[in-house]
Each structure stands twice: as structure tokens, then as C-alpha cells.
């Protein structure tokens, strides 16, 4: 079956980086060897360019020749390599080496994928409170006058497809991107400009090769249909809707984007989710200890009774020591009064 090809190449200087062409490098003199489990090249990353994403390459047969070719193209200390079970991972040291390596891979129709370099990613914001009927051109012109060059604008819609007073805006990367949050009035409207909410923790799925971990914009692998699993783009599929689907990842009777696919479940398990702090343990008080036996309980009650008897006995003794002198004194006073009364005429 023929492999779908696209005329666009992945490169820093091209407006559309999407490409789905592929060529097996096993017959090429530039093909690396991927038989080893872990191979690290001696090229150290020492470039001062902006950081670049790694490049994942398939179908490598001669690493020595490939390493020599890349070194002659990029120069020394421009990349580092590591082998995995399915890819040769090339880590460029910066923007220049990334562009040169990707250009070479495009020229040889290599099977590889990467992701958008950080220096080429647009700065995304959300503009609230603008009326939904506001023209995109008006928003773009107003932001352009304030020094922010717009790449794309999208008006958000609700569940009923009704436009919302919410616009997603992408502006070209610049050192002053953060200043856009200081804009309060825009088109005579009090607006709030904020960063978009983070998406759920889920590995992206490529709509070209159907694998997880990258998108179709930076995929140069063979196209795989999401419905029938054949080597063509989904838009070109002529499968009968009544015939069963076939997964391009596990060959199961479901589409490749089925969330119950075992490949999808394994891919999601690899995600490092932010740890949530556990609530502090509440100390258990002593009164929640195990119940006491009857004999032990009666011993405690007997000892309590004896303790009360001792207290009462001590109280009576102390009370007698106080009241006895008073009674003696009172008796003496009464006797004296009686004697005085008897002597009187």
C-alpha cells in the first residue's frame, strides 16, 4: 500500500512544518545502528543557543555513519544521542543545530518526529469581556499598535455553539509578551487578559501516525488511518462504515483514538502528575484504645472506691480536729454565764 506524502517539510524557516513522508534509512549510508539498548554519543551539549527539543528517529541501521554525517553538518559539540528500544533520540544543543539536523532528515525523507521548539511556540492568552461580534481584524490591529503581533485569534463558543465574550489569542514570541497582561482597555472595552487554563494531564496523540507523545505538526512518520489502521491518512480512508474498525496501535477492533485501548492506558501511566499533599494524620487519643476486660474494669472500680473512702476518712478526722476545740470553748462560756447568773440577787 502506498504511503501518504506531503509537500511540507519540518523546518524553522517554513510556515507549515507538517510532513508525513517517510523513507527507510536502513539502506542509506547515513543510517544509524539501533541494535544496542543504550548508546550515548561523545558529543557534549555546550551551545549557547536557545534550548531545542529532542528528535526521535526510527529505522536506523548504521550509527557510526550517521554520527559522522551529522557532525560534518552541525560541527562538533552540537548534539548528543541516546538509543531506546524504538528510536534513536538526538538532542540538539540549540536552535542552529536543530534546524540543520531537521533539514538533513527532511532531505533524506527520514522517519522521525519532534515537537515545536520553545523559541517558535506562540505566546497564548485569553481576552475576556470583548463582545462576541468583535472582528478578529480589529483585535489584531489594536494589539499590533500596542506592540503585540497576532498570529491567530479564535472566538470561544459554548455548549450550544453560541459565541462567548472570550477570545483565545496567539501572539508571536517576543521578550515583551508578558506586557500584554497589563492591557486594561481594548477597543473601548474593559478587558481582562490572562493565561489560558492548563489542560488535563494527557499525552497528545498524533493524527498522522496515531502514536502518543507528539502531534502531527512535527511528525514525519508513515501515515496511519485512525479507523482502519492502514498506511494512509484518515481523510483518504474508504472503509465501509459498517465494517469493524482496526486499531493502528494494537490491532484491536476499535479506532486508534479509543480511550480503552491498552496502548493508550500504558501511555497515560507514564505521565508524571503533580503530587498532592496528603492531609496530616490526626493523633489517636488514648480513650480510643481497645476495650477493657470485666476483671480489669472491676479492679479499677474497687481501687476507685478505696480511694474515695480514704478521702472521706481524712476529711472527718480534720473536721473533728477543728470542731472539738470550738465545742470545748463554747462549753466554758456557758458554764461561766451560769455561774454569774446564780450569784446575782
VMD Tcl script that draws the C-alpha trace (Angstrom):
set ca {
  {0.00 0.00 0.00}
  {1.33 3.40 -0.85}
  {2.44 5.78 1.83}
  {0.88 9.22 2.02}
  {3.31 12.08 1.40}
  {3.05 15.78 1.97}
  {4.97 18.56 0.29}
  {5.73 20.45 3.52}
  {8.91 19.81 5.48}
  {9.67 20.26 9.15}
  {11.92 23.29 9.37}
  {12.40 26.53 11.24}
  {12.05 28.75 8.18}
  {8.86 27.25 6.77}
  {5.34 28.41 7.71}
  {3.82 24.91 7.75}
  {6.02 22.24 9.37}
  {3.72 19.25 8.78}
  {5.06 16.36 6.72}
  {4.02 12.74 6.50}
  {6.55 11.36 4.04}
  {8.84 8.51 5.08}
  {11.84 6.65 3.81}
  {13.50 3.67 5.43}
  {17.04 4.62 6.37}
  {18.24 1.04 6.61}
  {19.60 1.18 3.06}
  {21.13 4.65 3.42}
  {24.78 5.28 4.19}
  {23.59 7.77 6.83}
  {21.53 5.20 8.73}
  {22.46 4.74 12.41}
  {22.53 1.33 14.08}
  {19.81 0.76 16.67}
  {20.71 -2.73 17.87}
  {22.09 -1.54 21.20}
  {19.83 -0.74 24.11}
  {21.59 2.43 25.18}
  {24.22 4.26 23.17}
  {25.41 7.71 24.20}
  {27.45 9.73 21.73}
  {30.50 11.68 22.93}
  {29.11 15.00 21.69}
  {28.57 17.26 24.69}
  {25.89 19.93 24.71}
  {27.79 23.20 25.03}
  {25.93 25.53 22.63}
  {24.60 28.85 23.92}
  {21.58 28.81 21.55}
  {18.03 28.61 22.94}
  {17.18 25.06 24.02}
  {15.75 22.79 21.34}
  {13.52 19.70 21.71}
  {14.82 16.17 21.10}
  {14.35 14.44 17.75}
  {13.14 10.81 17.69}
  {14.33 8.83 14.64}
  {13.22 5.35 13.51}
  {14.69 2.73 11.15}
  {18.38 3.34 11.86}
  {20.96 0.83 10.61}
  {24.44 2.40 10.83}
  {25.01 4.72 13.76}
  {28.68 5.35 13.01}
  {27.95 6.69 9.52}
  {25.00 8.73 10.77}
  {27.04 10.23 13.62}
  {29.84 11.17 11.24}
  {27.40 12.82 8.82}
  {25.62 14.88 11.48}
  {28.95 16.00 12.90}
  {30.09 17.23 9.49}
  {26.79 19.12 9.08}
  {26.47 20.69 12.53}
  {30.06 20.83 13.72}
  {31.49 19.44 16.97}
  {29.62 19.57 20.28}
  {26.30 20.29 18.54}
  {24.21 17.28 19.60}
  {24.01 14.25 21.88}
  {22.45 10.86 21.07}
  {20.77 8.16 23.09}
  {19.27 4.85 21.94}
  {15.95 3.43 23.12}
  {14.12 0.27 22.13}
  {12.28 2.01 19.28}
  {14.09 5.28 18.48}
  {17.44 6.97 18.25}
  {16.99 10.15 20.29}
  {19.05 13.10 19.08}
  {19.25 16.09 21.41}
  {20.43 19.22 19.55}
  {22.36 21.75 21.60}
  {20.39 24.73 20.30}
  {18.36 26.36 17.55}
  {21.04 26.25 14.84}
  {21.87 22.58 15.29}
  {18.15 21.70 15.47}
  {17.46 23.41 12.15}
  {20.43 21.74 10.44}
  {19.57 18.25 11.70}
  {15.87 18.57 10.82}
  {16.75 19.92 7.37}
  {19.01 16.91 6.74}
  {16.32 14.46 7.91}
  {13.76 16.13 5.66}
  {16.08 15.87 2.66}
  {16.53 12.12 3.25}
  {12.82 11.52 3.99}
  {13.72 10.03 7.37}
  {11.07 8.63 9.67}
  {11.18 10.89 12.70}
  {9.15 13.15 14.94}
  {9.81 16.02 17.31}
  {7.83 18.84 18.89}
  {7.60 22.56 18.43}
  {10.78 24.28 19.66}
  {10.17 26.65 22.52}
  {11.65 29.55 20.54}
  {8.95 29.02 17.88}
  {5.96 28.50 20.13}
  {3.47 31.36 20.15}
  {2.51 33.11 23.37}
  {-1.12 32.24 24.20}
  {-3.53 34.43 26.14}
  {-7.26 34.67 26.78}
  {-9.09 38.00 26.38}
  {-12.31 38.28 28.37}
  {-15.25 40.72 28.16}
  {-14.95 41.56 24.44}
  {-18.28 41.31 22.64}
  {-18.50 38.09 20.56}
  {-19.25 40.07 17.40}
  {-15.92 41.90 17.60}
  {-13.97 41.41 14.38}
  {-10.71 39.50 14.57}
  {-9.07 42.14 12.39}
  {-9.99 44.87 14.90}
  {-8.48 42.90 17.77}
  {-5.35 42.17 15.76}
  {-4.91 45.81 14.71}
  {-5.37 47.11 18.25}
  {-2.84 44.66 19.70}
  {-0.42 45.37 16.86}
  {-0.50 49.08 17.72}
  {0.45 48.14 21.28}
  {3.45 46.11 20.09}
  {1.94 42.61 20.14}
  {1.81 40.89 16.74}
  {-1.07 38.45 16.47}
  {-0.69 35.05 14.83}
  {-4.14 33.58 15.40}
  {-7.46 34.54 17.07}
  {-10.31 32.22 17.96}
  {-13.67 33.16 19.48}
  {-14.72 30.54 22.04}
  {-18.19 29.02 21.83}
  {-20.44 27.50 24.46}
  {-22.07 24.09 24.57}
  {-24.91 25.32 22.36}
  {-22.40 26.68 19.79}
  {-23.23 30.21 20.88}
  {-20.25 32.64 20.74}
  {-18.91 33.72 24.12}
  {-17.24 37.00 25.18}
  {-13.99 35.06 25.23}
  {-11.16 35.13 22.68}
  {-8.13 32.86 22.51}
  {-5.21 34.80 21.02}
  {-1.78 33.62 19.91}
  {0.93 36.24 19.51}
  {4.41 35.77 18.13}
  {7.11 35.07 20.69}
  {8.85 38.19 21.95}
  {10.65 39.41 25.05}
  {7.72 41.73 25.84}
  {4.97 39.11 25.69}
  {4.25 39.41 29.41}
  {3.33 43.10 28.97}
  {0.10 42.12 27.26}
  {-1.39 41.28 30.67}
  {-1.12 44.96 31.64}
  {-3.60 45.99 28.95}
  {-6.90 47.01 30.56}
  {-8.84 48.95 27.91}
  {-9.06 47.44 24.43}
  {-11.44 48.69 21.73}
  {-13.19 50.86 24.34}
  {-13.85 47.79 26.48}
  {-12.56 46.94 29.93}
  {-10.89 43.60 29.29}
  {-9.09 41.00 31.35}
  {-6.13 39.31 29.65}
  {-4.87 36.15 31.33}
  {-3.09 32.92 30.58}
  {-5.26 30.01 29.44}
  {-6.05 27.30 31.94}
  {-3.83 24.25 31.83}
  {-5.23 21.25 30.03}
  {-5.81 17.91 31.64}
  {-2.78 15.71 32.11}
  {-2.92 13.55 28.99}
  {-0.30 12.59 26.41}
  {-1.11 14.05 22.98}
  {-1.88 11.69 20.11}
  {-0.58 12.31 16.63}
  {-3.29 12.47 13.96}
  {-0.77 11.34 11.35}
  {0.86 8.16 12.74}
  {-1.59 7.74 15.70}
  {1.26 7.32 18.21}
  {1.31 9.14 21.54}
  {3.71 11.80 22.76}
  {3.74 14.21 19.79}
  {1.45 15.95 17.28}
  {1.10 15.76 13.51}
  {2.73 19.18 13.03}
  {6.15 17.69 13.76}
  {5.62 14.12 12.59}
  {7.50 12.65 9.62}
  {6.45 9.01 10.17}
  {4.25 6.97 7.85}
  {0.58 7.94 7.93}
  {-1.74 5.52 9.70}
  {-5.52 5.64 9.48}
  {-7.32 6.12 12.79}
  {-10.22 3.94 11.54}
  {-8.72 1.02 9.65}
  {-5.03 1.19 10.68}
  {-3.78 1.12 7.07}
  {-0.86 3.26 5.87}
  {-2.81 6.23 4.60}
  {-4.15 9.42 6.12}
  {-7.54 9.23 7.79}
  {-9.01 11.70 5.29}
  {-8.24 9.24 2.49}
  {-9.91 6.23 4.12}
  {-12.57 4.44 2.05}
  {-13.51 1.84 4.66}
  {-17.14 0.81 4.79}
  {-18.68 2.40 7.92}
  {-20.39 -0.90 8.69}
  {-17.15 -2.89 8.69}
  {-15.29 -3.24 12.03}
  {-12.53 -0.80 12.87}
  {-8.92 -1.83 13.36}
  {-6.54 -0.08 15.73}
  {-3.24 1.04 14.22}
  {-1.56 0.60 17.62}
  {-2.76 -2.75 18.98}
  {-4.70 -4.24 16.01}
  {-7.82 -4.41 18.18}
  {-11.36 -3.99 16.82}
  {-11.60 -0.32 17.72}
  {-10.33 3.01 16.42}
  {-6.84 4.17 17.31}
  {-8.20 7.02 19.45}
  {-10.28 4.71 21.66}
  {-9.58 5.55 25.30}
  {-9.94 1.92 26.28}
  {-7.04 0.88 24.04}
  {-4.30 -0.84 26.08}
  {-1.65 1.28 24.33}
  {-3.46 4.45 25.43}
  {-3.66 3.22 29.03}
  {0.06 2.44 29.11}
  {0.86 5.85 27.64}
  {-1.18 7.64 30.32}
  {0.56 5.73 33.12}
  {3.87 7.29 32.05}
  {2.61 10.79 32.81}
  {4.14 12.37 35.91}
  {1.22 14.05 37.59}
  {1.83 16.70 40.27}
  {1.88 15.16 43.72}
  {-0.92 16.13 46.03}
  {-0.09 16.79 49.68}
  {-1.73 14.27 51.96}
  {-3.73 15.55 54.95}
  {-1.91 15.47 58.25}
  {-2.62 12.44 60.37}
  {-4.78 13.17 63.40}
  {-3.26 11.59 66.53}
  {-5.47 8.97 68.11}
  {-6.35 9.75 71.70}
  {-5.88 7.20 74.46}
  {-9.60 6.86 75.10}
  {-9.98 5.11 71.76}
  {-7.85 2.19 72.94}
  {-9.05 -1.40 72.97}
  {-11.92 -2.25 75.43}
  {-11.00 -3.49 78.92}
  {-11.95 -6.87 80.34}
  {-14.57 -7.23 83.12}
  {-12.00 -8.21 85.72}
  {-9.81 -5.24 84.87}
  {-12.77 -2.90 84.95}
  {-13.90 -4.17 88.37}
  {-10.38 -3.81 89.75}
  {-10.35 -0.20 88.61}
  {-13.77 0.39 90.23}
  {-12.61 -1.21 93.53}
  {-9.49 0.90 93.61}
  {-11.60 3.99 92.95}
  {-13.92 3.12 95.85}
  {-10.99 2.62 98.23}
  {-9.57 5.98 97.17}
  {-12.88 7.74 97.94}
  {-13.07 6.07 101.39}
  {-9.63 7.34 102.28}
  {-10.56 10.87 101.26}
  {-13.75 10.80 103.39}
  {-11.89 9.41 106.38}
  {-9.27 12.14 106.20}
  {-11.99 14.79 105.89}
  {-13.80 13.55 109.02}
  {-10.58 13.46 111.02}
  {-9.67 17.00 110.03}
  {-13.21 18.20 110.73}
  {-13.14 16.69 114.25}
  {-9.82 18.36 114.99}
  {-11.41 21.70 114.12}
  {-14.80 21.34 115.77}
  {-13.62 19.83 119.13}
  {-11.82 22.99 120.36}
  {-14.86 25.07 119.43}
  {-17.19 22.84 121.41}
  {-14.85 23.00 124.44}
  {-14.72 26.79 124.23}
  {-18.49 27.05 123.91}
  {-18.97 24.83 126.98}
  {-16.64 27.02 129.04}
  {-18.57 30.15 128.04}
  {-21.88 28.58 129.00}
  {-20.60 27.46 132.40}
  {-19.30 30.95 133.11}
  {-22.64 32.50 132.25}
  {-24.46 30.04 134.51}
  {-22.17 30.87 137.45}
  {-22.73 34.61 137.02}
  {-26.47 34.12 136.88}
  {-26.53 32.13 140.14}
  {-24.61 34.79 142.09}
  {-26.89 37.63 141.18}
  {-29.64 38.61 143.92}
}
mol new
graphics top color blue
foreach p $ca { graphics top sphere $p radius 0.5 }
foreach p [lrange $ca 0 end-1] q [lrange $ca 1 end] { graphics top cylinder $p $q radius 0.2 }
display resetview
